[in-house]
Amino acid sequence: MGERDSQRKTHVLKGIGVSPGIATGKALILDYSIANVPCYQLEGEAEVLAEISRFEKALKESRRQLAALRKKLSDREGPKPLFIIDIHMMMLKDKTLINNTVNVIRERMINAEWALMLTIDKYRAIFEKIDDEYLRERFSDVEYVGQRILRNLVGREHIRLTDIEEASIIISKDLSPADTVQMKVENILGFATDMGGKTSHTAIVARSIGIPAVVGLERVTREVRSGDIVVVDGLDGFVIVNPDPEVIRRYEEKKRHFEILEDGLLREARLPAVTRDNRKVDISANIEFVEEIPSAVAHGAEGVGLYRTEFIYINREQLPTEDEHFVNYRSVIEGQGIKWSTIRTFDLGGDKFISDPKLAKEMNPVMGLRAIRFCLQEVELFKVQLRAILRASAFGKTRVLFPMISSLEEIVETKKIFWEVKEDLVRKGVPVGEDIELGIMIEVPSAVVIADSLAREVDFFSIGTNDLTQYTLAIDRVNERVTYLYDPLHPAVLKLIKMIVEAGHRAGIRVSMCGEMAGEPAYTLVLLGFELDELSMNPLAIPRVKKIIRNATFEESQALLNKAMTFSTVREIEAYVRDYMTSRFPDDFRRED
């Protein structure tokens, strides 16, 4: 057996690197799936009641297990992303999930396991229609909670990663965030999964605790056996199964290079982003959770450039109260080491408003009733969030960012509601911040065209390159058949960015960028050339982006941008920019093979 295993072929799998670093070690397969879920019909009311009781006991046991896990983790040293456990405990009390399952047991006269799986399938169908990648991946939390209940129903012990004693690389179809936070850092070298994406909770936690991770590999669980030697390359998204000694040697060298580079980058991460010819760019972080702030500050964030508030609304039956909003926003605004916080009002509606199943389904929700359009229709809901933001603004420098503005009328109406809410709070003696800034996301082409008019109404612009690129190029980012066309270096997108910055600066307001483009080091000099005032990004990208800015000049960035904009095609621009950056910063970029 040992000789046959040693002769297994090397496999190279490509996925998505979500947490940088290199790990080499023995694989440990984690399989949470239950191969034979019992499915049977019930006979009579007595069996139905007994089945409902069994389901409720499984719920209670699942809550007990998570409470015990939370206590164990809270006693552990190091990062404690306990908010993920709290989310799962909240979901175990979700009346929609519970009532749907109980109703299926009653109406279909089937056992609890089967009914629960049908309920989870219903959730899956809802989440799969969501365009937003971050929100779509929240289904992994629903699935994790469902699997825990299911294991308790069938009497299967839940695997505890805290019990793993041998240093291992975890291989699984998917890992829940609750699994990730259990990992003993000294025993879990890295992990690789079939499923997942950059914005999954698992990816967020892996980055926060520094474990190399690759997700979205599709077939890693089929290609790897427990005991296989694997290399996880969280930098470039590769997993190498059964590498030969020379491959291992090369990756150990790559690991040493990365660690030396990261150590140097982190030592200088808190230095300002100032070019050699003395141009300053503010650098901030995009976050979803207040728990991400310490890591963001450690990686060099000066402020929060985008706090996404959508998660407050997800996976709950009742809408969040004003006080629940307030607690979240105050925690962000008071974050240690943060000079300013930009709170984006919720970008929900259409298919994204999971908490309200009564909302009508739309054929094309990404262009439907969402974001500010939804807020202006559901004004009372909007006012709850605005009151909470205004109350929290008394505790630190606050910016409010309104998403998906496409007309002058929208921002005028939005500001009217904002000032009404503020005046009401002041009249009641409620403290609010005196220097709140109002800004808008520029992510719709129509907003670019009328940017001069919009600039007169606000204190700052924030460019959302993800949606701006999508809308400009008419590309559905989640449709794999056309994603190859999605490129923020498209000449049309570059021209729009230039128009936005120039319009903002003519009006004397700041212009920032908070889309994924801002955190791509290869684009840093191009963005510097546009004269952007602030770049907001994933915290892990900050040290490298800052280093590039500090080692460059504003003059050369403008020359690079001007030259790039003389080309007519994406391919020409991409090739020119990448070749320039690779030659200019050889330690930060590797040439394509």
LODO-254080 format. One record per residue: residue in three letters; x negated, y negated, z negated of N, C-alpha, C in turn. Coordinates in steps of 0.2 Angstrom, whole numbers, plus 5000, padded with zeros to 4 digits. Layout:
// LODO-254080
ALAXYZXYZXYZ;...
// end
This chain:
// LODO-254080
MET499650065000500050005000499649945000;GLY499049944995498649884995498349875001;GLU498049925005497649915011498149895017;ARG498749915017499249895022499449825021;ASP499549805014499649735013499149685015;SER498449705014497949665015497849655023;GLN498149695027498149695034498749655037;ARG499149625033499749585035499449525039;LYS499849515045499549455049499649385046;THR499249345048499349275045499949245049;HIS500349205045500949165048500849095046;VAL501049055051501048975050501748955051;LEU502048925045502748895046502748825045;LYS503148785049503148715049503848695045;GLY503748655040504348625037504248555036;ILE504548525030504548455029504148455022;GLY503548415023503148405016503548345012;VAL503748365006504148315002503748294996;SER503148334994502748314989502048324990;PRO501648274991500948284994500548324989;GLY500048354992499548394989499448464992;ILE498948504990498748564993498748614987;ALA499148674988499048724983498948794987;THR498548834984498448904986498548954980;GLY498849004981498949054976499449114978;LYS499649154973500049204974500749184975;ALA501149214979501849194980502249234975;LEU502749204972503249234968503949224971;ILE504349274974504949264977505549254971;LEU505949204972506449194967507149194972;ASP507549244970508149264974508749254969;TYR509049194970509649184966510349214969;SER510249234975510849264978511149324975;ILE511749334975512049394972512349434978;ALA512049484980512149524986512849544987;ASN513149574981513849604982514249574977;VAL514549514979515049484975515749514975;PRO515949534969516549574969517149534972;CYS517549564976518149534979518749584979;TYR519249564975519849604974520449564973;GLN521049604974521649564973521949584966;LEU522349534963522549544957523349564957;GLU523549594952524249624952524549594946;GLY525049544947525449524941525149464937;GLU525549434934525349374930524849384925;ALA524949444921524449454916523749464919;GLU523649494925522949494927522749424930;VAL523149384932522949314934522749274928;LEU523149274922522949244916522249264914;ALA522149334914521549364912520949334916;GLU521049334922520549304927520349234926;ILE520849194924520749124923520349114916;SER520549154911520149154905519449174906;ARG519349224910518649244912518249194915;PHE518549154920518249094923518049044918;GLU518549024913518448974908517848994904;LYS517849064902517249084898516549074901;ALA516549084908515949084912515749004912;LEU516248964913516148894912515848874906;LYS516048894900515848874894515148904893;GLU514948964895514348994894513848954899;SER514048924904513548894909513448824905;ARG513948794902513748734899513248744893;ARG513348794889512948814884512248824886;GLN512148854892511448874894511148804896;LEU511448764899511148694901511048654895;ALA511448654890511348614884510648644881;ALA510648704881510048734878509348714882;LEU509448714889508948704893508748624892;ARG509248584891509048514891508648504884;LYS508848534879508548524872507848554873;LYS507748604876507048634877506548584881;LEU506848554886506448514891506348444887;SER506848424883506748354879506148364874;ASP506048424872505448434867504748444870;ARG504748444877504148464881503848394882;GLU503148394882502748334884502848324892;GLY502648264894502648254901503248224904;PRO503348224910503948194913504548234911;LYS505148194910505748234908506348204912;PRO506448224918507048204922507648234920;LEU507848224914508448254911509048234914;PHE509048174918509648154921509948204926;ILE509548254928509748304933510148354929;ILE509948374923510348424919510948384917;ASP510948324915511548284914512048294919;ILE511848284925512248284931512648354932;HIS512248404931512548474932513048484926;MET512848464920513348474914513948434916;MET513948374919514548334921514948374926;MET514548404931514948444936515248504933;LEU515048534928515348594925516048574921;LYS516148504921516748484918517148444923;ASP516948454929517348414935518048454936;LYS518548414935519248444935519448464942;THR519148434947519248454954519048524955;LEU518348534953518048604955518448654951;ILE518648634944518948684940519648704942;ASN520048644944520748654946520748694952;ASN520348674957520348704964520248784963;THR519748804959519648874958520248904954;VAL520548874949521048904946521648914950;ASN521748864954522348864959522248924964;VAL521648934967521548984971521649054968;ILE521449064962521549124958522349134958;ARG522749084956523449094956523749104962;GLU523649064967523949064974523849124978;ARG523149144978522949194982522949264978;MET523049254972523049324968522349354969;ILE521749324968521149354969520649334963;ASN520149374962519749374956519349304956;ALA519049284950518749224949518149214954;GLU517749264955517149254959517249234966;TRP517749274969517949254975518249184976;ALA518749174971519049104971518449044970;LEU517949064966517449014966517049004972;MET516949054975516549054982516949014987;LEU517649024987518048984992518048914990;THR518048894984518048824982517348794984;ILE516748824983516148804985516148794992;ASP516448844996516448835003516848775006;LYS517348755002517748695003517248635002;TYR516848634997516448574996515848575001;ARG515648635003515148635008515348605015;ALA516048615017516248585023516348515022;ILE516448485016516548415015515848385016;PHE515348405013514648385013514348385019;GLU514448435023514148445030514348395035;LYS514948355033515148305038514848235036;ILE514448235031514248165028513548155033;ASP513548095035513048075039512348055035;ASP512448025030511948005026511548065023;GLU510948065024510548125022510448135015;TYR510348085011510348085004510948115001;LEU511548085003512148105000512348175002;ARG512148195009512348265011511948315007;GLU511348295005510948345001511148354994;ARG511648314992511948324985512348384984;PHE512448414990512848484990512448534986;SER511748524986511348574983511448574975;ASP511648524973511848524966512548554964;VAL513048544969513648584968513548654969;GLU513048674974512948754975512648784969;TYR512148744966511748764960512248784954;VAL512648734953513148744947513648804949;GLY513848804955514248864957513948934956;GLN513248934958512848994957512749014950;ARG512748964945512648974938513249004935;ILE513848974937514449004935514549074938;LEU514349084944514449154947514049204943;ARG513449184942513049234938513249254931;ASN513549204928513949224922514549264922;LEU514849254928515449294929515349364930;VAL514749374934514549444936514149474930;GLY513949434925513549464920512749474922;ARG512549424927511849434929511449374926;GLU510949394923510549344919510249294924;HIS510249224921509949174925509249174925;ILE508849174930508149164930507849104927;ARG507449104922507149044919506449034921;LEU506348984924505648974927505148954921;THR505448934915505048924909504648984907;ASP504949044909504649104907504049134911;ILE503949104917503449124921502749114918;GLU502349164917501749154914501149154918;GLU501149184924500649184929500649134934;ALA500049104935500049044940500349064947;SER500849034949501149064955501449004960;ILE501549024966501848974971502549004972;ILE503048964970503748984971504048984978;ILE504349044980504649044987505349064985;SER505749024988506549034987506949004993;LYS507549024994507948994999508048924997;ASP508148904991508248844989508148834981;LEU507848784979507748774972508248714969;SER508548724964508948674961508448624958;PRO508748564957508348514953508248534946;ALA508748574943508648594936508148654936;ASP508048694941507548734941506848704941;THR506748644945506148614946505948584940;VAL506348554936506148524930505948574924;GLN506148634925505948684921505248704921;MET504948694927504248714929503748694924;LYS503348744922502748734918502248714923;VAL502048654923501548624928500948674929;GLU500748694923500048734923500248804927;ASN500848824927500948894930501248894937;ILE501548834939501848824945501448784949;LEU501048814954500548784958500948744964;GLY501448764966501848734972502448774973;PHE502848744978503448784980503648774987;ALA503948824990504148814997504848844998;THR505248815001505948835002506248835009;ASP506748885010507048885017507448825018;MET507748795013508248735014507948675011;GLY508248615012508048555008507848505013;GLY507748445010507548385014507148335010;LYS506948285013506548235009506948195003;THR507548195004507948154999508348204994;SER508148264994508448314989508248294982;HIS508648314977508448304970507748344969;THR507748404972507148444971506548414973;ALA506548374979506048344982505848284977;ILE506348244975506248194970505848214964;VAL506048264961505748294955505048314956;ALA504948354962504348384963503848324964;ARG504048264967503548214968503448184961;SER503948174956503848144950503348184946;ILE503348254946502848294942502248314946;GLY502148294952501548304956501448374958;ILE501948414960501948484962501948484970;PRO501448504974501548514981502148554983;ALA502448524988503048564990503248554997;VAL503448605001503748605007504348635008;VAL504848595011505548625011505748625018;GLY506348655019506648655026506248705031;LEU505948755028505548805032505948855035;GLU506648865034507148905037507048985036;ARG506349005036506249075036505749095031;VAL505549055027504949075022505149135018;THR505749135016505949195012505849265015;ARG505949255022505849315026505149335028;GLU504749285028504049295030503549315024;VAL503749295018503349305012503649355008;ARG503149395005503349444999502949414993;SER503249434987502949424981502249454981;GLY501749414979501049444979500649424985;ASP500949394990500549374996500249304994;ILE499649294997499249234996499549185001;VAL499749124999500049075003499649005001;VAL499648965006499448895006500048855007;VAL500148805002500648755003500348685004;ASP500448665010500248595012500748545012;GLY500848515006501348465006501248395009;LEU500648395012500448335016500748335023;ASP500648385026500848395033501448445034;GLY501648475029502248515029502148585032;PHE501548615031501448685033501348725027;VAL501548795028501448845024501148905028;ILE500548925025500148975029500149035024;VAL500449085027500549155024499949195025;ASN499649225020499049275021498549245025;PRO498249185023497749155027497049195026;ASP496649185032495949215031495549175027;PRO494949195025494549165020494349095023;GLU494249085030494049025033494548975032;VAL495148995033495748945032495848925025;ILE495748975020495748955013495248905012;ARG494548915015494048865013494248795016;ARG494448795022494648735025495148695021;TYR495648735018496148695014495948675008;GLU495448715005495148694999494748625000;GLU494448625005494048555007494548505008;LYS495148515011495648465012495948445006;LYS496048495001496348474994495848434991;ARG495148444991494648404987494648334990;HIS494748324997494748265000495348224998;PHE495948254998496548224996496548204989;GLU496248244984496248224977495748164976;ILE495248164979494748114979495048044981;LEU495448054987495747994990496247964985;GLU496748014983497247994978497047964972;ASP496447994969496247964963496047894964;GLY495647884970495447814971496047764973;LEU496547794976497147754978497447734972;LEU497547774967497947764961497547714956;ARG496947724956496547674952496647604955;GLU496747594961496847524964497547504966;ALA498047554964498747544966499047484963;ARG498847464957499147404954498847334957;LEU498347334961498047274964498547244969;PRO498547184970499047154974498947174982;ALA499447174986499347184993499147114996;VAL498547094997498247035000497747055005;THR497847025011497447035016496747005015;ARG496247015019495546985018495646915020;ASP496046895024496146825025496746795021;ASN496846825016497246795010498046785012;ARG498246835015499046835016499346885011;LYS499746865007500046915002500746945004;VAL500847005003501447045004501647074998;ASP502347054996502547094990502747164992;ILE502647204987502747274988503247304983;SER503747334985504247364980504447434982;ALA504847464977505047534978505747534979;ASN505947594983506647614984506747664979;ILE507247664975507447714970508147734970;GLU508347794967509047814966509147814959;PHE508647824954508747834947508247794943;VAL508447774938508047734933507447774931;GLU507447834931506947884929506347874933;GLU506447854939505947844944505447784943;ILE505647734939505347674938504647684936;PRO504447724931503747734928503347754934;SER503547804938503147824943503047774948;ALA503547734950503547684955502947624952;VAL503047614946502547564944501847584944;ALA501747654942501047684942500747684949;HIS501247694954501047694961500947624964;GLY501047574960500947504962501547464964;ALA502147484963502747444964502747384960;GLU502847324963502947264959503647254957;GLY504147274961504847264959505247324962;VAL505847324961506347374964506647334970;GLY506447354976506647324982507347354985;LEU507547414982508147444984508347494979;TYR508947474975509147524970509847544973;ARG509847604976510447634979510947654973;THR511547624974512047644968512547694970;GLU512547724976513047774978513147834973;PHE512547854970512547914966513047914960;ILE513147844958513547834952514247864954;TYR514447864960515147874962515247954964;ILE514647984965514748054968514848104962;ASN515148164964515348224960515648204954;ARG516148164954516548154948517348134950;GLU517748154946518448144947518748074946;GLN518448044941518647974939518147924941;LEU518347874944517947824946517547794940;PRO516847774941516447754935516747684932;THR516747674926516947614923516447564923;GLU516647504922516247444922515647454918;ASP515747484912515247494907514747544909;GLU514947594913514547644916514047614921;HIS514347574925513947534930513447494926;PHE513647454921513247404918512647444915;VAL512747494911512147534908511647554913;ASN511847574919511447594925511047534927;TYR511347474928511047424931510547384926;ARG510747384920510347354915509647394914;SER509747464914509147504914508647494919;VAL508947474925508447464931508147394930;ILE508547344929508347274928507847264922;GLU507947304917507447304911506847344912;GLY506747384918506247434918505547404917;GLN505147444913504547414911504047404917;GLY503747354918503347334923503647314929;ILE504247304929504647284935504747204935;LYS504547164940504647094940505347074943;TRP505647114947506247104950506647164952;SER507247164952507647224954508247204959;THR508247234965508747224970509247284970;ILE509847264968510447304967510847304973;ARG510847364977511247364983511947384981;THR512447344983513147364982513347424986;PHE513847464983513847534986513947544993;ASP513647584997513747595004514147665004;LEU514747655003515247715003515847695007;GLY516247755008516847745012516847795018;GLY517347805021517447855026517247925023;ASP516847965026516648025024516248025018;LYS515947975015515447975010515847965003;PHE516447945003516747934996517047994994;ILE516648034991516848104989517248104983;SER517248054979517648054973518448044974;ASP518548014980519248004982519448044988;PRO519748104987519948144993520548114997;LYS520848064994521448044997521347995003;LEU520647975004520447935009520547965016;ALA520847935021520947965027520247985030;LYS520248045034519648065037519548025044;GLU518948015046518847975052518448015057;MET518547995063518248035068517548015069;ASN517347955067516647935067516547885061;PRO516447915055516447885049515847835048;VAL515247855052514647815051514747745054;MET515347735058515447665061516147645059;GLY516447685053517047665051517147625045;LEU517647645041517747605035517247625029;ARG516647585029516147605024515847535022;ALA515447545017514947485015515347425013;ILE515147365016515547305014516247305017;ARG516347345022517047345025517547375020;PHE517247425017517647465012517747415006;CYS517247385004517247344998517747284999;LEU517847255005518247205006518947225007;GLN519047285008519747315008519947335001;GLU519447364997519647384990519347334985;VAL519547274985519247224981519247234974;GLU519747264971519647274964519147324962;LEU519047374966518447424965517847384966;PHE517747344971517147304972517047254966;LYS517547224963517447174957517147214951;VAL517347274950517047314945516347314945;GLN516047334951515347334952515047274951;LEU515347214954515047154954515047124947;ARG515547134943515547114936514947154932;ALA514847214933514347254930513647224932;ILE513547214938512847184940512747114937;LEU513247074937513147004934513047004927;ARG513347054923513247064916512547084915;ALA512247134919511647154919511047104921;SER511247064925510747014927510546964922;ALA510846964916510646924911509946954908;PHE509747014910509247044906508547044911;GLY508647014916508047014921508146984928;LYS507646974931507646944938508046994943;THR508646974945509147014949509246984956;ARG509247034961509447014968510047064969;VAL510547034973511147074975511047084982;LEU511147144985511047154992511747194994;PHE512047155000512647185002512447225009;PRO512747285010512547325016513047315021;MET512747325027513147335034513547275035;ILE513247215034513647155036513547145044;SER514147135047514147135054514447065057;SER514647025053514946965055514846905049;LEU514946845052514946785047515446795042;GLU516046805045516646815040516546855034;GLU516246915035516146965030515746935024;ILE515146905026514746875021515046815017;VAL515446775021515846725018516346745013;GLU516746795015517246825010516846865004;THR516346895006515946935000515746884995;LYS515446824997515146774993515746744989;LYS516346734992516946704988517146754983;ILE517146814984517346864978516746864973;PHE516146864975515546864970515646804965;TRP515746744968515746684964516346684960;GLU516946704962517546714958517446754952;VAL517046814953516946854947516446824943;LYS515946784945515446754941515746704937;GLU516146654940516546604936516946634931;ASP517346684932517746714927517346744921;LEU516746774922516346794917516046734913;VAL515846684916515546624913516146594909;ARG516746584911517346554908517446594901;LYS517346664902517446704896516846704891;GLY516346674893515746664888515246724889;VAL515346764894514946824895514246804899;PRO513646814896513046794898512946824905;VAL512646784910512446814916511846774918;GLY511446804923510846774925510946714929;GLU510446664928510546604931510246594938;ASP509746644940509346634946509546694950;ILE510146724951510246784955510246764962;GLU509946804966509846794973510346844977;LEU510646814982511146854986510746874993;GLY510846934995510546955002510946995005;ILE510747005012511147055016510647105019;MET510947165020510547215024510647195032;ILE510147195035510247185043510047255046;GLU510647285048510547355050511047365056;VAL511447315058511847315064511647265069;PRO511647285075511347235080511747175081;SER512447175079512747105079512547065074;ALA512247085069511947045063511347015066;VAL510947045070510347015073510546955077;VAL511046965081511146915086511446855083;ILE511746855077511946795074511546785067;ALA510946815067510546805061510446735059;ASP510446685064510346615062510946595058;SER511546605059512146585056512146625049;LEU511946685049511946725043511446705038;ALA510846685040510346655036510546595032;ARG510946555034511146495031511646515025;GLU511846575024512346595019512046635013;VAL511346655014511046695009510346675007;ASP510146705002509446695000508846735003;PHE509046795006508546835009508946885013;PHE508546915018508746965022508347035020;SER508647095021508247155020508447195026;ILE507947215030508047255036508047325034;GLY508647355036508747425035508547465042;THR507947485043507747505049508047575051;ASN508247615046508547675048509147675052;ASP509647635050510247615053510147575059;LEU509747525058509647475064509347515070;THR508947565069508647605075509247645077;GLN509647675073510147725075510647685079;TYR510947625077511447595080511147565087;THR510547535087510247505093510147555098;LEU509947615097509747665102510347715103;ALA510947705099511447755100511247825099;ILE510947835093510647905091510947925085;ASP511247985084511448015078510848045075;ARG510548015069509948045066510048115064;VAL510648135063510748205060510848255066;ASN510948235072511048275078510348295081;GLU510148355080509548385082509348375089;ARG509948375093509848375100509548305103;VAL509648255099509448185101508948155096;THR508748185091508348155086507648135089;TYR507448175094506848155097506748085100;LEU507348055101507447985104507347935099;TYR507447955092507447915087506747885085;ASP506547825086505847805085505947725084;PRO505747705078505747635076505247595080;LEU504747625084504347585088504547575095;HIS505247595096505547575102505547505103;PRO505347475109505247405111505847365109;ALA506447395110507047355108507147345100;VAL506947395097506947395089506447335087;LEU505847345090505347295088505547225090;LYS505847215095506047145097506647125092;LEU507047165090507547145085507247125078;ILE506747165076506447145070506147075070;LYS505847065076505546995077506046945077;MET506646955080507146905080507446895073;ILE507446945069507746945062507246905058;VAL506546915058506046885054506046805056;GLU506046795062506046725064506646685062;ALA507246715063507846685061507846665053;GLY507646715049507546705042507146655040;HIS506546655043506046605041506246535044;ARG506546525049506846465052507246435046;ALA507646475043508146455038507746445031;GLY507146465031506746455024506946515019;ILE507146565022507346625017506846685018;ARG506746725013506246785013506546835017;VAL506146875020506346935024505946995022;SER506347045020506047105018506247165022;MET505947225021506147285025506147345020;CYS506747375020506747435015506947495018;GLY506847505025507047565028506347605028;GLU506447675030505847715030505247695034;MET505347645039504847625043504347585038;ALA504547555033504147515028503647555025;GLY503847625024503347665020502947705024;GLU502947695031502447735035501847695036;PRO501247725033500647685034500447675041;ALA500547715046500347705053500747645056;TYR501247615052501647555055501447495051;THR501047505046500847445041500647385044;LEU500147385049499847325052500347295057;VAL500747335060501347315065501847265060;LEU501947295055502447255050502147195047;LEU501547205046501147145043501147085049;GLY501047105055501047065060501747025061;PHE502247055059502947025060503046965054;GLU502546965050502546915044503146925039;LEU503246995038503747005033503546985026;ASP503946965022503746945015503747005010;GLU504047055011504147115006504247175010;LEU503847225008504047295010504247335004;SER504747375005505047415000505047485002;MET504847534998504747605001504747654995;ASN504647714998504547774993503947764989;PRO503947764982503447744978502747784980;LEU502847844982502147884984501847844990;ALA502147814994501847785000501447714998;ILE501647684992501347624991500647614990;PRO500247664987499547654986499147654993;ARG499347694998499047695004499247635009;VAL499847615008500047555012499647495009;LYS499647485002499247434999498547425002;LYS498247485002497547495003497447465011;ILE497847485015497747465022497847385022;ILE498347365019498447285019497747255016;ARG497547275011496947245008496347255012;ASN496247305016495647305021495747285028;ALA496347245029496547215035496547145035;THR496547115041496747045041497347025044;PHE497746975042498346955045498246945053;GLU497646915054497546895061497546955066;GLU497147015063497147075067497847105068;SER498247095063498947125063499347095068;GLN499247025069499646995074499447015081;ALA498747025082498447045088498747115090;LEU498747155085498947225086499747225088;LEU500147185085500847175086500947145093;ASN500647095095500647065101500547105107;LYS499947145106499747195111500247255112;ALA500547275106501047335107501647315110;MET501847245109502447225112502347205120;THR501747215122501747205130501847275133;PHE501947325130502047395133502847395134;SER503047445139503747445140504047505137;THR503647555135503947625133503747635126;VAL504147675123503947705116503347745116;ARG503247785121502647825121502047785121;GLU502047735125501447685126501247655119;ILE501847625116501747585110501447635104;GLU501847695104501647745099500847765100;ALA500647775106499947805107499447745105;TYR499647685107499247625106499147615098;VAL499647615095499647595088499347655084;ARG499447715085499147775082498447775083;ASP498247765089497547765091497147705087;TYR497447645087497147595084497047605076;MET497547635073497547645066497047705064;THR497047755069496547805067495847785068;SER495747745073495047715073494847665068;ARG495347625066495247575061495147595054;PHE495547645053495547675046495447755046;PRO494847775048494747845049494847885043;ASP494747865037494847905031495647915029;ASP496047875032496747875030497147915036;PHE496947915042497247955047496848005051;ARG497148065052496748115055496948115063;ARG496548115067496748125074497148185076;GLU497648175080497948235082497548285086;ASP497648345085497248395089497448405096;
// end
